[in-house]
Amino acid sequence: GIHCAVSGATVKSRFDDLLIEGCHLQRTDRNGITMNGSWARRDWFPSTRVVIRGNLLEDIGGDGIVPIACDGALVERNLLRGGRQRCRDAAAGIWPWSCDNTVIQFNEVSGMKGTVDGQGYDSDWNCQNTLFQYNYSHDNEGGFMLVCNNGSSTMPYSIGNIGTVIRYNV
């Protein structure tokens, strides 16, 4: 799939104005579109102006679309047909990790396999103010939505899941 990685041992790094648009991903071993970055809140340096729009993902081995360590990411008008097709660990369709102010809208997710997650959408932890609106979910073995919170203090520099809004989805 597509994986955008940010790293830096001495200088903080991030993406600014990253656009992933109009891609067709088919039959990946694990993930579709993912990112990484500085996600621990102690030294959080999020990517900004990240847009993942208008992509078609089919027969994805694990997770579909996962923005990580972003502030203000927009994930819209993507179509995911068949996720978690080959992985045995947890995977969901579209979900942010360690992101603030993410908007996930006008997407369609179907055919997610399994019940170790297997949901179309996931509001994961270490996120603040995630908005899921106007999305369509169908034929996902894990259902429509998973809402996660750490539930413990074992993960250092985590904030849990704060301010998720889920509205106007089918």
Secondary structure, DSSP 8 states (H G I E B T S, - for coil): -EEE----SSS----BS-EEES-EEEEESS-SEEE----SGGG---EES-EEES-EEEEESS-SEE-BSEES-EEES-EEE--SSS-SS-B-SB--BS-BS-EEES-EEE----SSB--SEEE-SSEES-EEES-EEES-TT-SEEE----SS-STT---EE--EEES--
